[in-house]
């Protein structure tokens, strides 16, 4: 009886833990935030959030959401439980994408129109520096070891390697046309960059700053011009990477050791961005023109559900 009771307790604890997971999705055309229960597979609520919300991050302590409201030229600080606005960060003009460092005390914003990266002290709500980069900076990320800030410029076709201590560019790498997103492996040894125009994924060595592999994609029944890689994430064990292929309406599964494309998953229309669940058992994608998110089970590598969230879902973040 004791064993049975213990088993029931553990099952209830696991269920409660799973139910606590929340997915947040910015709705660019609804000026709102969608709150989703991914375990139940349903939309919980929609919260008005500001004009044209796009980039979104959860703070390391899971207490706050940072949301770029592009048409208001700011990044809002939102309570992750009550959804009340707590403050604003001076982001520069038209913020779209941004990145938090691992400690959560520095936030870096791509200012596409001005060819700048804005460095913000989160606690002081103060701009520390604006770094001149290439034309149309878009993708931005910080290495897990907090050594490198990466900015990719869509028109200059470059990856800018910025030293986080000095906030200066130390190296530039020429990449395929219109790079859109960048993501480091958990050990900070590799940087993965997507090229929307070339339809490729490039893996760069963090030591040499050079491309060590370029991967192309083919999707049966989809013309090459529709294959436009955007968001990319890599699991912590560096087993697999997942690449959103834009209007191809697919997510590519890439073996992160052999660099082979293992599988192509059909998701919603115009897939933009992706986020792992905290335990990396699931993956969530924002599908801009089908107005939904896709839920992917990573153990079986299958799409299990789509959840309607509102008009033009863009950014996605997950809180345990």
BALOBA-1460 file (C-alpha; in Angstrom, 3 decimals):
// residues 320
<rec num="1" residu="x" x="0.000" y="0.000" z="0.000"/>
<rec num="2" residu="x" x="2.834" y="2.356" z="0.868"/>
<rec num="3" residu="x" x="4.471" y="1.759" z="-2.524"/>
<rec num="4" residu="x" x="1.177" y="2.372" z="-4.299"/>
<rec num="5" residu="x" x="0.604" y="5.597" z="-2.351"/>
<rec num="6" residu="x" x="4.129" y="6.767" z="-3.123"/>
<rec num="7" residu="x" x="3.643" y="6.037" z="-6.816"/>
<rec num="8" residu="x" x="0.384" y="8.011" z="-6.852"/>
<rec num="9" residu="x" x="2.092" y="10.914" z="-5.078"/>
<rec num="10" residu="x" x="4.939" y="10.962" z="-7.591"/>
<rec num="11" residu="x" x="2.520" y="10.853" z="-10.528"/>
<rec num="12" residu="x" x="0.548" y="13.755" z="-9.066"/>
<rec num="13" residu="x" x="3.751" y="15.718" z="-8.478"/>
<rec num="14" residu="x" x="4.895" y="15.136" z="-12.040"/>
<rec num="15" residu="x" x="1.493" y="16.141" z="-13.395"/>
<rec num="16" residu="x" x="1.478" y="19.304" z="-11.289"/>
<rec num="17" residu="x" x="4.979" y="20.127" z="-12.486"/>
<rec num="18" residu="x" x="3.999" y="19.634" z="-16.127"/>
<rec num="19" residu="x" x="0.857" y="21.736" z="-15.716"/>
<rec num="20" residu="x" x="2.894" y="24.588" z="-14.280"/>
<rec num="21" residu="x" x="4.642" y="25.104" z="-17.641"/>
<rec num="22" residu="x" x="3.393" y="28.162" z="-19.499"/>
<rec num="23" residu="x" x="4.052" y="29.303" z="-23.053"/>
<rec num="24" residu="x" x="3.971" y="33.023" z="-23.881"/>
<rec num="25" residu="x" x="3.442" y="34.181" z="-27.466"/>
<rec num="26" residu="x" x="3.570" y="37.741" z="-28.787"/>
<rec num="27" residu="x" x="0.813" y="38.605" z="-31.267"/>
<rec num="28" residu="x" x="2.189" y="41.241" z="-33.594"/>
<rec num="29" residu="x" x="-1.112" y="42.349" z="-35.146"/>
<rec num="30" residu="x" x="-3.313" y="41.922" z="-32.066"/>
<rec num="31" residu="x" x="-0.972" y="44.042" z="-29.916"/>
<rec num="32" residu="x" x="-1.293" y="41.330" z="-27.308"/>
<rec num="33" residu="x" x="0.308" y="38.452" z="-25.442"/>
<rec num="34" residu="x" x="-1.151" y="34.946" z="-25.681"/>
<rec num="35" residu="x" x="-0.822" y="32.730" z="-22.595"/>
<rec num="36" residu="x" x="-0.951" y="28.999" z="-23.406"/>
<rec num="37" residu="x" x="-1.159" y="25.844" z="-21.308"/>
<rec num="38" residu="x" x="0.826" y="23.439" z="-23.524"/>
<rec num="39" residu="x" x="0.003" y="20.347" z="-21.471"/>
<rec num="40" residu="x" x="-3.734" y="20.886" z="-21.869"/>
<rec num="41" residu="x" x="-3.081" y="22.235" z="-25.356"/>
<rec num="42" residu="x" x="-5.248" y="25.317" z="-24.999"/>
<rec num="43" residu="x" x="-5.152" y="29.099" z="-24.932"/>
<rec num="44" residu="x" x="-5.643" y="30.342" z="-21.361"/>
<rec num="45" residu="x" x="-5.962" y="34.063" z="-22.001"/>
<rec num="46" residu="x" x="-4.929" y="36.970" z="-24.210"/>
<rec num="47" residu="x" x="-3.525" y="40.098" z="-22.562"/>
<rec num="48" residu="x" x="-3.212" y="43.545" z="-24.236"/>
<rec num="49" residu="x" x="0.492" y="44.347" z="-24.126"/>
<rec num="50" residu="x" x="1.372" y="47.295" z="-26.395"/>
<rec num="51" residu="x" x="1.902" y="48.264" z="-30.002"/>
<rec num="52" residu="x" x="3.390" y="45.577" z="-32.260"/>
<rec num="53" residu="x" x="4.981" y="43.168" z="-29.755"/>
<rec num="54" residu="x" x="7.645" y="40.882" z="-31.203"/>
<rec num="55" residu="x" x="10.754" y="39.774" z="-29.283"/>
<rec num="56" residu="x" x="10.148" y="38.181" z="-25.873"/>
<rec num="57" residu="x" x="12.301" y="36.722" z="-23.077"/>
<rec num="58" residu="x" x="11.656" y="35.335" z="-19.612"/>
<rec num="59" residu="x" x="14.043" y="36.573" z="-16.901"/>
<rec num="60" residu="x" x="16.402" y="33.943" z="-15.428"/>
<rec num="61" residu="x" x="14.409" y="33.922" z="-12.166"/>
<rec num="62" residu="x" x="11.129" y="33.474" z="-14.137"/>
<rec num="63" residu="x" x="9.572" y="36.528" z="-12.459"/>
<rec num="64" residu="x" x="9.484" y="38.888" z="-15.430"/>
<rec num="65" residu="x" x="8.772" y="38.986" z="-19.133"/>
<rec num="66" residu="x" x="10.676" y="41.369" z="-21.366"/>
<rec num="67" residu="x" x="8.679" y="42.230" z="-24.479"/>
<rec num="68" residu="x" x="9.736" y="44.452" z="-27.383"/>
<rec num="69" residu="x" x="6.832" y="46.672" z="-28.416"/>
<rec num="70" residu="x" x="8.312" y="47.908" z="-31.656"/>
<rec num="71" residu="x" x="5.907" y="50.749" z="-32.476"/>
<rec num="72" residu="x" x="6.387" y="52.193" z="-28.988"/>
<rec num="73" residu="x" x="10.192" y="52.103" z="-29.271"/>
<rec num="74" residu="x" x="10.607" y="50.344" z="-25.944"/>
<rec num="75" residu="x" x="10.982" y="47.014" z="-24.175"/>
<rec num="76" residu="x" x="8.379" y="46.496" z="-21.487"/>
<rec num="77" residu="x" x="8.966" y="44.712" z="-18.187"/>
<rec num="78" residu="x" x="5.902" y="42.605" z="-17.383"/>
<rec num="79" residu="x" x="5.113" y="40.628" z="-14.242"/>
<rec num="80" residu="x" x="5.106" y="36.998" z="-15.419"/>
<rec num="81" residu="x" x="2.215" y="36.089" z="-13.101"/>
<rec num="82" residu="x" x="-0.094" y="39.109" z="-13.023"/>
<rec num="83" residu="x" x="0.899" y="40.497" z="-16.463"/>
<rec num="84" residu="x" x="1.035" y="44.010" z="-15.044"/>
<rec num="85" residu="x" x="3.512" y="46.410" z="-16.617"/>
<rec num="86" residu="x" x="6.306" y="47.131" z="-14.134"/>
<rec num="87" residu="x" x="8.554" y="49.378" z="-16.189"/>
<rec num="88" residu="x" x="10.223" y="50.084" z="-19.506"/>
<rec num="89" residu="x" x="13.722" y="49.815" z="-20.902"/>
<rec num="90" residu="x" x="15.228" y="52.432" z="-23.283"/>
<rec num="91" residu="x" x="15.634" y="50.171" z="-26.290"/>
<rec num="92" residu="x" x="16.359" y="52.605" z="-29.076"/>
<rec num="93" residu="x" x="14.258" y="52.871" z="-32.220"/>
<rec num="94" residu="x" x="11.958" y="50.051" z="-33.411"/>
<rec num="95" residu="x" x="13.178" y="47.136" z="-31.272"/>
<rec num="96" residu="x" x="12.374" y="43.731" z="-32.743"/>
<rec num="97" residu="x" x="14.896" y="41.154" z="-31.589"/>
<rec num="98" residu="x" x="16.966" y="41.274" z="-28.420"/>
<rec num="99" residu="x" x="18.943" y="38.988" z="-26.123"/>
<rec num="100" residu="x" x="19.562" y="38.658" z="-22.392"/>
<rec num="101" residu="x" x="22.931" y="37.636" z="-20.998"/>
<rec num="102" residu="x" x="22.963" y="34.523" z="-18.747"/>
<rec num="103" residu="x" x="22.882" y="36.602" z="-15.547"/>
<rec num="104" residu="x" x="19.946" y="38.645" z="-16.805"/>
<rec num="105" residu="x" x="21.569" y="41.986" z="-15.955"/>
<rec num="106" residu="x" x="22.397" y="43.062" z="-19.513"/>
<rec num="107" residu="x" x="19.991" y="43.238" z="-22.417"/>
<rec num="108" residu="x" x="21.099" y="43.755" z="-26.015"/>
<rec num="109" residu="x" x="18.761" y="45.122" z="-28.687"/>
<rec num="110" residu="x" x="18.964" y="45.086" z="-32.486"/>
<rec num="111" residu="x" x="18.049" y="48.515" z="-33.862"/>
<rec num="112" residu="x" x="17.537" y="47.578" z="-37.491"/>
<rec num="113" residu="x" x="16.813" y="51.039" z="-38.906"/>
<rec num="114" residu="x" x="19.880" y="52.628" z="-37.317"/>
<rec num="115" residu="x" x="22.398" y="49.775" z="-37.772"/>
<rec num="116" residu="x" x="23.018" y="49.709" z="-34.034"/>
<rec num="117" residu="x" x="23.068" y="47.334" z="-31.086"/>
<rec num="118" residu="x" x="21.895" y="48.986" z="-27.870"/>
<rec num="119" residu="x" x="23.403" y="47.725" z="-24.589"/>
<rec num="120" residu="x" x="21.104" y="48.155" z="-21.571"/>
<rec num="121" residu="x" x="21.720" y="47.859" z="-17.843"/>
<rec num="122" residu="x" x="18.494" y="46.102" z="-16.786"/>
<rec num="123" residu="x" x="18.525" y="47.081" z="-13.099"/>
<rec num="124" residu="x" x="19.282" y="50.752" z="-13.766"/>
<rec num="125" residu="x" x="17.064" y="50.867" z="-16.906"/>
<rec num="126" residu="x" x="19.895" y="52.734" z="-18.582"/>
<rec num="127" residu="x" x="21.639" y="52.576" z="-21.970"/>
<rec num="128" residu="x" x="25.318" y="51.792" z="-21.449"/>
<rec num="129" residu="x" x="26.409" y="51.939" z="-25.067"/>
<rec num="130" residu="x" x="25.264" y="51.813" z="-28.671"/>
<rec num="131" residu="x" x="27.477" y="49.731" z="-30.947"/>
<rec num="132" residu="x" x="27.650" y="50.457" z="-34.665"/>
<rec num="133" residu="x" x="27.182" y="47.243" z="-36.657"/>
<rec num="134" residu="x" x="26.284" y="46.299" z="-40.232"/>
<rec num="135" residu="x" x="23.187" y="47.303" z="-42.149"/>
<rec num="136" residu="x" x="19.887" y="45.900" z="-40.825"/>
<rec num="137" residu="x" x="20.959" y="43.986" z="-37.713"/>
<rec num="138" residu="x" x="18.418" y="41.251" z="-36.944"/>
<rec num="139" residu="x" x="19.457" y="38.086" z="-35.119"/>
<rec num="140" residu="x" x="21.187" y="38.592" z="-31.789"/>
<rec num="141" residu="x" x="22.378" y="36.217" z="-29.090"/>
<rec num="142" residu="x" x="24.804" y="35.897" z="-26.175"/>
<rec num="143" residu="x" x="27.064" y="32.885" z="-25.684"/>
<rec num="144" residu="x" x="26.304" y="30.764" z="-22.585"/>
<rec num="145" residu="x" x="29.787" y="31.538" z="-21.238"/>
<rec num="146" residu="x" x="28.959" y="35.260" z="-21.589"/>
<rec num="147" residu="x" x="32.058" y="35.887" z="-23.681"/>
<rec num="148" residu="x" x="30.427" y="36.835" z="-26.980"/>
<rec num="149" residu="x" x="27.535" y="38.980" z="-28.050"/>
<rec num="150" residu="x" x="26.553" y="38.123" z="-31.615"/>
<rec num="151" residu="x" x="24.783" y="40.467" z="-34.012"/>
<rec num="152" residu="x" x="23.961" y="39.381" z="-37.559"/>
<rec num="153" residu="x" x="23.321" y="42.046" z="-40.183"/>
<rec num="154" residu="x" x="20.907" y="41.113" z="-42.962"/>
<rec num="155" residu="x" x="22.134" y="43.481" z="-45.656"/>
<rec num="156" residu="x" x="25.862" y="43.439" z="-44.865"/>
<rec num="157" residu="x" x="25.665" y="39.609" z="-44.623"/>
<rec num="158" residu="x" x="27.932" y="39.487" z="-41.609"/>
<rec num="159" residu="x" x="28.202" y="37.965" z="-38.169"/>
<rec num="160" residu="x" x="29.660" y="40.499" z="-35.741"/>
<rec num="161" residu="x" x="31.567" y="39.054" z="-32.750"/>
<rec num="162" residu="x" x="31.265" y="41.579" z="-29.915"/>
<rec num="163" residu="x" x="33.291" y="41.261" z="-26.713"/>
<rec num="164" residu="x" x="30.795" y="41.530" z="-23.820"/>
<rec num="165" residu="x" x="33.394" y="43.071" z="-21.483"/>
<rec num="166" residu="x" x="34.405" y="45.900" z="-23.786"/>
<rec num="167" residu="x" x="31.263" y="46.110" z="-25.960"/>
<rec num="168" residu="x" x="33.466" y="46.348" z="-29.042"/>
<rec num="169" residu="x" x="33.525" y="44.280" z="-32.239"/>
<rec num="170" residu="x" x="36.521" y="41.944" z="-32.280"/>
<rec num="171" residu="x" x="35.808" y="40.027" z="-35.493"/>
<rec num="172" residu="x" x="33.427" y="39.804" z="-38.447"/>
<rec num="173" residu="x" x="32.485" y="36.729" z="-40.461"/>
<rec num="174" residu="x" x="30.983" y="36.962" z="-43.948"/>
<rec num="175" residu="x" x="28.021" y="34.569" z="-44.284"/>
<rec num="176" residu="x" x="25.311" y="33.654" z="-46.797"/>
<rec num="177" residu="x" x="22.814" y="36.362" z="-47.838"/>
<rec num="178" residu="x" x="20.290" y="37.735" z="-45.363"/>
<rec num="179" residu="x" x="21.289" y="35.993" z="-42.144"/>
<rec num="180" residu="x" x="18.283" y="35.995" z="-39.827"/>
<rec num="181" residu="x" x="18.947" y="34.213" z="-36.538"/>
<rec num="182" residu="x" x="21.864" y="32.911" z="-34.498"/>
<rec num="183" residu="x" x="22.150" y="30.439" z="-31.632"/>
<rec num="184" residu="x" x="25.092" y="29.036" z="-29.670"/>
<rec num="185" residu="x" x="25.548" y="25.468" z="-28.574"/>
<rec num="186" residu="x" x="25.402" y="25.027" z="-24.778"/>
<rec num="187" residu="x" x="29.195" y="24.767" z="-24.552"/>
<rec num="188" residu="x" x="29.621" y="28.032" z="-26.520"/>
<rec num="189" residu="x" x="31.927" y="26.269" z="-28.982"/>
<rec num="190" residu="x" x="29.701" y="26.628" z="-32.037"/>
<rec num="191" residu="x" x="27.434" y="29.334" z="-33.439"/>
<rec num="192" residu="x" x="24.577" y="28.295" z="-35.740"/>
<rec num="193" residu="x" x="23.329" y="30.955" z="-38.180"/>
<rec num="194" residu="x" x="20.434" y="30.795" z="-40.655"/>
<rec num="195" residu="x" x="20.389" y="32.425" z="-44.092"/>
<rec num="196" residu="x" x="16.889" y="33.303" z="-45.243"/>
<rec num="197" residu="x" x="17.805" y="34.153" z="-48.834"/>
<rec num="198" residu="x" x="20.240" y="31.301" z="-49.530"/>
<rec num="199" residu="x" x="18.062" y="28.781" z="-47.721"/>
<rec num="200" residu="x" x="20.997" y="27.530" z="-45.664"/>
<rec num="201" residu="x" x="22.218" y="26.919" z="-42.137"/>
<rec num="202" residu="x" x="25.842" y="27.668" z="-41.277"/>
<rec num="203" residu="x" x="27.817" y="26.297" z="-38.344"/>
<rec num="204" residu="x" x="30.689" y="28.520" z="-37.183"/>
<rec num="205" residu="x" x="33.563" y="27.600" z="-34.890"/>
<rec num="206" residu="x" x="33.725" y="30.062" z="-31.985"/>
<rec num="207" residu="x" x="37.512" y="29.873" z="-31.775"/>
<rec num="208" residu="x" x="38.344" y="30.515" z="-35.430"/>
<rec num="209" residu="x" x="35.159" y="32.514" z="-36.223"/>
<rec num="210" residu="x" x="35.005" y="30.553" z="-39.494"/>
<rec num="211" residu="x" x="32.234" y="28.507" z="-41.109"/>
<rec num="212" residu="x" x="32.903" y="24.791" z="-40.656"/>
<rec num="213" residu="x" x="29.729" y="23.505" z="-42.318"/>
<rec num="214" residu="x" x="26.929" y="24.824" z="-44.521"/>
<rec num="215" residu="x" x="23.692" y="22.839" z="-44.690"/>
<rec num="216" residu="x" x="21.024" y="23.163" z="-47.374"/>
<rec num="217" residu="x" x="17.422" y="21.975" z="-47.137"/>
<rec num="218" residu="x" x="15.085" y="20.180" z="-49.488"/>
<rec num="219" residu="x" x="11.373" y="19.709" z="-48.862"/>
<rec num="220" residu="x" x="9.366" y="17.429" z="-51.091"/>
<rec num="221" residu="x" x="6.667" y="19.348" z="-52.929"/>
<rec num="222" residu="x" x="8.039" y="22.758" z="-51.868"/>
<rec num="223" residu="x" x="9.940" y="25.014" z="-54.265"/>
<rec num="224" residu="x" x="13.372" y="26.178" z="-53.157"/>
<rec num="225" residu="x" x="12.320" y="29.846" z="-52.959"/>
<rec num="226" residu="x" x="9.843" y="28.953" z="-50.180"/>
<rec num="227" residu="x" x="12.586" y="27.441" z="-48.008"/>
<rec num="228" residu="x" x="13.643" y="30.421" z="-45.918"/>
<rec num="229" residu="x" x="15.378" y="29.439" z="-42.653"/>
<rec num="230" residu="x" x="14.755" y="31.807" z="-39.760"/>
<rec num="231" residu="x" x="14.716" y="30.677" z="-36.099"/>
<rec num="232" residu="x" x="17.152" y="27.998" z="-34.896"/>
<rec num="233" residu="x" x="17.615" y="26.273" z="-31.509"/>
<rec num="234" residu="x" x="19.992" y="23.496" z="-30.378"/>
<rec num="235" residu="x" x="19.334" y="21.154" z="-27.467"/>
<rec num="236" residu="x" x="21.604" y="21.221" z="-24.409"/>
<rec num="237" residu="x" x="23.201" y="17.864" z="-25.189"/>
<rec num="238" residu="x" x="23.998" y="19.012" z="-28.738"/>
<rec num="239" residu="x" x="22.151" y="16.036" z="-30.176"/>
<rec num="240" residu="x" x="19.754" y="17.888" z="-32.441"/>
<rec num="241" residu="x" x="19.029" y="21.345" z="-33.768"/>
<rec num="242" residu="x" x="15.674" y="22.569" z="-35.022"/>
<rec num="243" residu="x" x="15.322" y="25.111" z="-37.811"/>
<rec num="244" residu="x" x="12.165" y="27.030" z="-38.723"/>
<rec num="245" residu="x" x="11.889" y="27.103" z="-42.532"/>
<rec num="246" residu="x" x="9.503" y="30.057" z="-42.848"/>
<rec num="247" residu="x" x="6.978" y="29.846" z="-45.721"/>
<rec num="248" residu="x" x="7.951" y="26.208" z="-46.346"/>
<rec num="249" residu="x" x="5.751" y="25.573" z="-43.258"/>
<rec num="250" residu="x" x="8.256" y="23.076" z="-41.920"/>
<rec num="251" residu="x" x="10.767" y="22.584" z="-39.136"/>
<rec num="252" residu="x" x="13.990" y="20.790" z="-40.076"/>
<rec num="253" residu="x" x="15.535" y="18.392" z="-37.569"/>
<rec num="254" residu="x" x="19.339" y="18.421" z="-37.870"/>
<rec num="255" residu="x" x="21.746" y="16.000" z="-36.220"/>
<rec num="256" residu="x" x="24.006" y="18.391" z="-34.303"/>
<rec num="257" residu="x" x="26.959" y="15.982" z="-34.395"/>
<rec num="258" residu="x" x="26.922" y="14.783" z="-38.017"/>
<rec num="259" residu="x" x="25.180" y="17.897" z="-39.435"/>
<rec num="260" residu="x" x="22.795" y="15.672" z="-41.399"/>
<rec num="261" residu="x" x="19.136" y="16.609" z="-41.842"/>
<rec num="262" residu="x" x="17.263" y="13.786" z="-40.110"/>
<rec num="263" residu="x" x="13.655" y="14.791" z="-40.584"/>
<rec num="264" residu="x" x="11.328" y="17.496" z="-41.855"/>
<rec num="265" residu="x" x="8.241" y="18.237" z="-39.731"/>
<rec num="266" residu="x" x="5.077" y="19.851" z="-41.092"/>
<rec num="267" residu="x" x="3.884" y="22.678" z="-38.829"/>
<rec num="268" residu="x" x="1.717" y="25.785" z="-39.334"/>
<rec num="269" residu="x" x="2.075" y="28.446" z="-41.998"/>
<rec num="270" residu="x" x="5.063" y="30.802" z="-42.061"/>
<rec num="271" residu="x" x="6.880" y="29.363" z="-39.058"/>
<rec num="272" residu="x" x="9.056" y="32.027" z="-37.446"/>
<rec num="273" residu="x" x="10.468" y="31.250" z="-34.044"/>
<rec num="274" residu="x" x="10.953" y="28.288" z="-31.695"/>
<rec num="275" residu="x" x="11.406" y="27.598" z="-27.981"/>
<rec num="276" residu="x" x="12.099" y="24.481" z="-25.930"/>
<rec num="277" residu="x" x="10.152" y="23.430" z="-22.875"/>
<rec num="278" residu="x" x="12.314" y="23.671" z="-19.712"/>
<rec num="279" residu="x" x="12.975" y="19.911" z="-19.767"/>
<rec num="280" residu="x" x="13.537" y="19.980" z="-23.555"/>
<rec num="281" residu="x" x="10.915" y="17.299" z="-24.079"/>
<rec num="282" residu="x" x="8.823" y="19.597" z="-26.246"/>
<rec num="283" residu="x" x="9.332" y="22.334" z="-28.822"/>
<rec num="284" residu="x" x="6.964" y="25.188" z="-29.556"/>
<rec num="285" residu="x" x="6.822" y="27.110" z="-32.842"/>
<rec num="286" residu="x" x="5.079" y="30.352" z="-33.800"/>
<rec num="287" residu="x" x="3.291" y="30.135" z="-37.141"/>
<rec num="288" residu="x" x="2.690" y="33.665" z="-38.367"/>
<rec num="289" residu="x" x="0.025" y="33.319" z="-41.035"/>
<rec num="290" residu="x" x="-1.939" y="30.350" z="-39.680"/>
<rec num="291" residu="x" x="-2.276" y="32.237" z="-36.381"/>
<rec num="292" residu="x" x="-1.313" y="29.275" z="-34.226"/>
<rec num="293" residu="x" x="1.558" y="27.537" z="-32.492"/>
<rec num="294" residu="x" x="2.676" y="23.954" z="-33.073"/>
<rec num="295" residu="x" x="3.548" y="21.586" z="-30.220"/>
<rec num="296" residu="x" x="6.281" y="19.075" z="-31.067"/>
<rec num="297" residu="x" x="7.047" y="16.000" z="-28.958"/>
<rec num="298" residu="x" x="10.828" y="15.616" z="-29.111"/>
<rec num="299" residu="x" x="10.931" y="12.006" z="-27.901"/>
<rec num="300" residu="x" x="8.880" y="10.868" z="-30.892"/>
<rec num="301" residu="x" x="9.865" y="13.787" z="-33.172"/>
<rec num="302" residu="x" x="6.226" y="14.362" z="-34.093"/>
<rec num="303" residu="x" x="3.900" y="17.352" z="-34.157"/>
<rec num="304" residu="x" x="1.186" y="16.541" z="-31.630"/>
<rec num="305" residu="x" x="-1.074" y="19.586" z="-31.697"/>
<rec num="306" residu="x" x="-1.666" y="23.098" z="-32.954"/>
<rec num="307" residu="x" x="-3.201" y="25.776" z="-30.741"/>
<rec num="308" residu="x" x="-4.832" y="28.911" z="-32.127"/>
<rec num="309" residu="x" x="-3.464" y="31.949" z="-30.321"/>
<rec num="310" residu="x" x="-4.394" y="35.106" z="-32.269"/>
<rec num="311" residu="x" x="-3.269" y="37.200" z="-35.205"/>
<rec num="312" residu="x" x="0.334" y="36.930" z="-36.381"/>
<rec num="313" residu="x" x="2.143" y="35.106" z="-33.573"/>
<rec num="314" residu="x" x="5.803" y="36.127" z="-33.614"/>
<rec num="315" residu="x" x="7.902" y="35.553" z="-30.478"/>
<rec num="316" residu="x" x="7.722" y="32.655" z="-28.042"/>
<rec num="317" residu="x" x="9.091" y="32.089" z="-24.538"/>
<rec num="318" residu="x" x="8.445" y="29.430" z="-21.888"/>
<rec num="319" residu="x" x="8.253" y="29.600" z="-18.104"/>
<rec num="320" residu="x" x="8.385" y="26.451" z="-15.938"/>
